[in-house]
């Protein structure tokens, strides 16, 4: 007689939001709103169940350059070129270097430290492991850098691009970076978001940034897009579904389709107007 199958362990729920393409200020405002929602949920009675965790995917329209929170726009960015080409500019809540958001999928993951990791390194590792599974589902031969991996980039690291260097737990294929991520933590809640390249934009980005030091302008890309690796077009939804499955498995979560609440949308509109769309914030450094 066959023994009854044991039920699968219940996975804590989280929200999955596909918010499509939007301007830079709105995209950054929504990420902050989701971080705040997670932080507020940590004081509730169901905090241990992952309440407040959310996986969001989005794109940028028009294309935009995002700066790390502590990065200097005056030092690193050719503002006149951005204006001439109609490229947006924003400053992230997270750190790191500049990213040109075009021909990519941006993921945003918010959750309590108990779920995502209690240190910066642990969170990067766990999230990158999930992204890696998702990319491999598509056939991308990506790998995860180890803690002992050397930083790379050489002369190419002489400007303020996120994709100019590789760091611990980042994803690369054939020695070239595929995903660039940044993180912030507040009140026990974590936000990590990052750019998953469909097509490499580093040569175009180099024209938007001022070289640092004596290294000059990079002579070769240190990044690669997954469409370039696979030799085919990859639909946004195809990539989003693969990353969602990978992160669900790595984090033991079940991300359910959802939308912003009316209160979250109203708060995002205010933040987009008052902070992320405000030159005083964007050009502060």
C-alpha positions as CSV (number, residue, x, y, z in Angstrom):
1,X,0.0,0.0,0.0
2,X,1.4,3.3,-1.1
3,X,1.9,5.9,1.7
4,X,0.0,9.1,1.2
5,X,2.1,11.9,-0.3
6,X,3.1,14.5,2.2
7,X,1.8,18.0,1.6
8,X,4.3,20.5,0.3
9,X,5.5,22.9,2.9
10,X,3.6,26.2,2.8
11,X,5.6,29.0,1.2
12,X,5.1,32.5,2.6
13,X,3.3,34.8,0.2
14,X,4.7,37.9,-1.4
15,X,3.4,40.3,-4.1
16,X,4.5,40.2,-7.7
17,X,4.1,43.5,-9.5
18,X,4.7,44.1,-13.2
19,X,4.4,47.9,-13.4
20,X,5.6,48.2,-17.0
21,X,7.5,51.1,-18.5
22,X,7.4,54.5,-16.7
23,X,9.5,57.6,-16.2
24,X,12.5,57.5,-13.9
25,X,11.0,59.5,-11.1
26,X,8.0,57.3,-10.8
27,X,10.1,54.1,-10.9
28,X,12.3,55.2,-8.1
29,X,9.3,56.5,-6.0
30,X,7.5,53.2,-6.3
31,X,10.6,51.3,-5.0
32,X,10.7,53.5,-2.0
33,X,7.0,53.1,-1.3
34,X,7.4,49.3,-1.4
35,X,10.3,49.5,1.0
36,X,8.2,51.6,3.4
37,X,5.3,49.2,3.1
38,X,7.7,46.3,4.1
39,X,9.1,48.3,7.0
40,X,5.5,49.1,8.3
41,X,4.6,45.4,8.0
42,X,7.5,44.3,10.3
43,X,5.6,45.6,13.3
44,X,2.5,43.6,12.5
45,X,1.5,40.2,14.0
46,X,2.3,38.3,10.8
47,X,5.7,39.8,10.2
48,X,7.4,36.3,10.4
49,X,5.3,35.2,7.4
50,X,7.0,37.5,5.0
51,X,4.3,40.2,5.1
52,X,5.5,43.2,3.0
53,X,7.7,41.2,0.7
54,X,7.4,42.2,-3.0
55,X,9.0,41.4,-6.3
56,X,8.6,44.1,-8.9
57,X,9.7,44.2,-12.5
58,X,9.6,47.3,-14.6
59,X,11.1,49.2,-17.6
60,X,11.9,52.9,-18.3
61,X,10.2,55.3,-20.7
62,X,12.0,57.4,-21.8
63,X,15.4,55.8,-21.2
64,X,17.1,57.2,-18.2
65,X,20.4,57.4,-16.3
66,X,20.2,56.6,-12.6
67,X,22.9,57.7,-10.2
68,X,23.8,56.0,-6.9
69,X,22.7,57.9,-3.9
70,X,26.1,59.3,-3.1
71,X,27.3,59.8,-6.7
72,X,28.1,63.3,-8.0
73,X,26.1,64.3,-11.1
74,X,28.4,67.3,-11.7
75,X,31.6,65.2,-11.5
76,X,30.4,62.1,-13.4
77,X,27.7,63.1,-15.9
78,X,27.7,65.1,-19.1
79,X,24.4,66.8,-18.4
80,X,24.3,68.6,-21.7
81,X,24.5,65.3,-23.6
82,X,21.6,63.8,-21.6
83,X,19.5,66.8,-22.4
84,X,20.4,66.7,-26.1
85,X,19.5,63.0,-26.4
86,X,16.3,63.2,-24.3
87,X,17.6,60.8,-21.7
88,X,16.1,61.2,-18.2
89,X,18.1,61.5,-15.0
90,X,17.4,60.4,-11.4
91,X,19.1,59.6,-8.2
92,X,18.4,56.2,-6.6
93,X,17.7,55.6,-2.9
94,X,20.4,52.9,-3.1
95,X,24.2,53.4,-3.6
96,X,26.5,52.3,-6.4
97,X,27.3,53.8,-9.7
98,X,25.4,55.0,-12.7
99,X,23.2,52.8,-14.9
100,X,21.7,53.6,-18.3
101,X,18.3,52.0,-18.3
102,X,17.4,51.1,-21.8
103,X,16.9,47.6,-23.4
104,X,16.8,45.9,-20.0
105,X,14.5,44.6,-17.3
106,X,14.8,46.2,-13.8
107,X,13.9,44.0,-10.9
108,X,13.1,45.3,-7.4
109,X,12.9,43.1,-4.4
110,X,11.8,44.3,-0.9
111,X,11.4,42.2,2.2
112,X,12.4,41.8,5.8
113,X,15.9,41.0,6.8
114,X,14.7,37.7,8.2
115,X,13.7,36.6,4.7
116,X,16.4,38.3,2.5
117,X,19.4,38.1,4.8
118,X,20.7,40.0,7.8
119,X,23.8,41.3,6.1
120,X,24.5,43.1,2.9
121,X,26.5,40.2,1.6
122,X,24.0,37.5,2.6
123,X,21.2,39.4,0.8
124,X,23.3,39.8,-2.4
125,X,24.2,36.2,-2.4
126,X,20.6,34.9,-1.9
127,X,19.1,37.2,-4.5
128,X,21.9,36.5,-7.0
129,X,21.4,32.8,-6.6
130,X,17.7,33.2,-7.5
131,X,18.5,35.4,-10.5
132,X,21.1,32.9,-11.6
133,X,18.5,30.1,-11.6
134,X,16.2,32.3,-13.7
135,X,18.8,33.2,-16.2
136,X,19.9,29.6,-16.6
137,X,16.3,28.6,-17.3
138,X,16.6,30.8,-20.4
139,X,19.8,29.1,-21.4
140,X,22.2,31.9,-20.3
141,X,25.5,30.3,-19.1
142,X,25.9,32.8,-16.2
143,X,27.9,32.3,-13.1
144,X,28.2,33.7,-9.6
145,X,31.4,35.4,-8.5
146,X,32.8,34.0,-5.3
147,X,33.8,36.1,-2.2
148,X,37.5,35.6,-3.3
149,X,36.9,36.8,-6.9
150,X,39.0,39.8,-7.8
151,X,37.4,43.0,-8.9
152,X,37.7,43.5,-12.6
153,X,37.5,46.3,-15.2
154,X,41.0,47.8,-15.2
155,X,41.0,51.0,-17.1
156,X,37.4,50.5,-17.8
157,X,36.6,51.3,-14.2
158,X,37.8,54.9,-14.6
159,X,34.3,56.3,-14.9
160,X,31.1,56.1,-12.9
161,X,29.3,53.1,-14.5
162,X,27.9,50.3,-12.4
163,X,28.8,47.8,-15.1
164,X,32.4,48.9,-15.3
165,X,33.4,46.6,-12.4
166,X,32.4,43.2,-11.0
167,X,31.9,42.7,-7.3
168,X,31.3,39.8,-4.9
169,X,28.1,37.7,-5.7
170,X,27.5,39.4,-9.0
171,X,26.4,37.6,-12.2
172,X,28.5,37.4,-15.3
173,X,28.7,35.3,-18.5
174,X,32.0,34.7,-20.3
175,X,33.7,37.1,-17.9
176,X,31.3,39.9,-18.7
177,X,28.7,41.3,-16.3
178,X,25.0,40.6,-17.0
179,X,23.3,42.0,-13.9
180,X,24.1,45.1,-11.8
181,X,22.4,45.6,-8.5
182,X,22.3,48.0,-5.6
183,X,20.8,47.8,-2.1
184,X,19.7,49.8,0.9
185,X,18.4,48.8,4.4
186,X,16.1,50.6,6.8
187,X,14.4,49.5,10.0
188,X,14.8,45.8,9.4
189,X,13.6,46.0,5.8
190,X,15.7,45.5,2.7
191,X,15.4,46.9,-0.9
192,X,17.6,45.5,-3.6
193,X,17.0,46.4,-7.2
194,X,19.1,45.9,-10.3
195,X,19.4,46.0,-14.1
196,X,19.2,42.8,-16.1
197,X,20.7,43.6,-19.5
198,X,18.9,42.6,-22.7
199,X,21.4,44.6,-24.8
200,X,24.7,46.1,-23.6
201,X,24.6,49.9,-23.5
202,X,28.1,50.5,-22.1
203,X,29.5,52.3,-25.1
204,X,26.5,54.6,-25.2
205,X,26.8,55.1,-21.4
206,X,30.5,56.0,-21.7
207,X,29.5,58.9,-23.9
208,X,27.2,60.2,-21.1
209,X,29.8,60.1,-18.4
210,X,33.0,62.0,-17.7
211,X,36.1,59.9,-17.4
212,X,37.7,59.7,-13.9
213,X,41.4,60.1,-13.3
214,X,43.9,59.2,-16.0
215,X,42.1,56.1,-17.3
216,X,40.3,57.8,-20.2
217,X,37.3,56.4,-21.9
218,X,36.8,52.7,-21.9
219,X,38.0,50.8,-25.0
220,X,35.9,47.7,-24.5
221,X,32.6,46.8,-22.9
222,X,32.7,44.9,-19.6
223,X,29.0,44.0,-19.8
224,X,26.9,41.9,-22.1
225,X,23.2,41.5,-22.7
226,X,21.4,38.2,-22.6
227,X,20.0,38.7,-26.2
228,X,23.6,39.0,-27.3
229,X,24.5,35.8,-25.5
230,X,21.5,33.8,-26.7
231,X,21.5,35.2,-30.3
232,X,17.7,35.9,-30.1
233,X,15.2,38.4,-28.9
234,X,14.0,37.9,-25.3
235,X,10.6,39.2,-24.4
236,X,10.2,41.2,-21.2
237,X,7.6,38.9,-19.9
238,X,9.6,35.8,-20.7
239,X,12.5,37.2,-18.7
240,X,10.3,38.3,-15.9
241,X,8.7,34.9,-15.6
242,X,12.1,33.1,-15.5
243,X,13.4,35.5,-12.8
244,X,10.3,35.2,-10.7
245,X,10.5,31.4,-10.7
246,X,14.2,31.5,-9.8
247,X,13.7,33.9,-6.9
248,X,10.7,32.0,-5.6
249,X,12.8,28.9,-5.4
250,X,15.8,30.5,-3.9
251,X,13.8,32.5,-1.2
252,X,11.1,29.9,-0.6
253,X,8.5,32.4,-1.5
254,X,5.3,32.4,-3.5
255,X,5.0,35.7,-5.3
256,X,1.3,36.4,-6.3
257,X,0.1,38.8,-8.9
258,X,-0.8,42.1,-7.4
259,X,-1.0,45.8,-8.0
260,X,-0.2,48.9,-6.0
261,X,-2.9,49.9,-3.5
262,X,-4.5,53.3,-4.0
263,X,-2.6,54.6,-1.0
264,X,0.7,53.4,-2.3
265,X,0.0,54.9,-5.7
266,X,-0.8,58.3,-4.1
267,X,2.3,58.2,-2.0
268,X,4.4,57.3,-5.1
269,X,3.0,60.2,-7.0
270,X,4.0,62.6,-4.2
271,X,7.5,61.1,-3.9
272,X,8.0,61.3,-7.7
273,X,7.0,65.0,-7.6
274,X,8.7,66.1,-4.4
275,X,11.9,64.0,-4.4
276,X,12.8,62.0,-7.4
277,X,11.6,64.5,-10.0
278,X,13.1,67.4,-8.0
279,X,16.5,68.7,-9.4
280,X,17.5,69.6,-5.8
281,X,17.6,65.9,-5.0
282,X,19.0,64.7,-8.3
283,X,21.8,67.3,-8.6
284,X,22.5,67.6,-4.9
285,X,26.1,66.4,-5.3
